[in-house]
């Protein structure tokens, strides 16, 4: 029986969603594409009328990418996702 060969080329992966800080409406793990900083945003941080748990001040623009809807995903998995999408992690 012939064995199917597998390609060693990288498989096409979907792009991580790019989100502006003001548009974060979903809990999850996010990475700043330029700095590589990881942000874990729990659902409690997004409650309307509540005090914001995450405040970011910067004079420069950043490109925030959503790694997962799970704010508690492992750091190792988050680093692997960054590597797969050419983002140098800083965590």
Secondary structure, DSSP 8 states (H G I E B T S, - for coil): --------S--------EE-GGG--S-EEEEETTT--EEEE-GGGG-TTS--S-----SS---EEEEES-TT--HHHHHHHHHHTT-----
